[in-house]
Amino acid sequence: MRKLVVAGGIIVAIIIIGMVGLRFYTKSFSPLDKAIFEGENTELVVTYSRPYKKGRKIFGDLVPYDKVWRTGANEATIFTTDKDLMIGNKLLKAGSYSLFTIPRNNSWTIIFNKEVGQWGIVPFSGESNRDPEQDALTVDVATIKTPDLFEQFTIAFEQMGHEIEMILMWDHTLIVVPMYVASN
């Protein structure tokens, strides 16, 4: 009996080590990065993994249209704000959120979800690891097609007057999410 318990423990340890190793291996292809905005007495930080195009067709293929995407690779992308924001005509309270998107050819739905810290997809299913009941805010924005090629998925911030723009770039697609600090 004792040999069976020891053998079972060894098998479980091997599986856990293998899963941890697989996570580190997959992260090497999509390095972790941060986009940071500091201004207007506020700080916005997006922590995300940056996959490469590598000659693949991205939107409509690798990232299917009309399906929730983890917006990057590996862990779910985290959006953090220290101030309440207005996005569209909706209020996003200060805090941390997982950032998901639903890409479409001409527009995307941007989703700020209250659950954070999860792996970006459900293992073995490939579906995004998002509980829709935890969505704090969703907003639709238009896509911008560009002749410029963005080889690596990138998130950046720009300021235009009082408006802060979170810009998502990959392949030949730009997404601009306008927001501003909410008045108290």
Order of alpha helices (4+ residues) and beta strands (2+ residues): alpha-beta-beta-beta-beta-beta-beta-beta-beta-beta
